[in-house]
């Protein structure tokens, strides 16, 4: 479930809220298209969420399994 929310962020809900409140007019006045704004916002949201959720998931995974990393075994 977390993977789906990372891949498909909430930009459509934000756009709906902007249209209802009238804030979309401010975004349309910017020199960047609304599609580009939503794309970069969604990309930043997805990367941030992936780093935070993925970092916590990996930390818990390695802590629960008592992961031991041996640098000599890798070489």
Buried (B, 14 or more C-beta within 10 A) or exposed (E): EEEEEBEEBEBEEBBEEBEEEEEBEEBEEEEEEEEEBBEEBBEEBBEEBBEEBEEEEEEEEEEEEEEEEEEEEEE
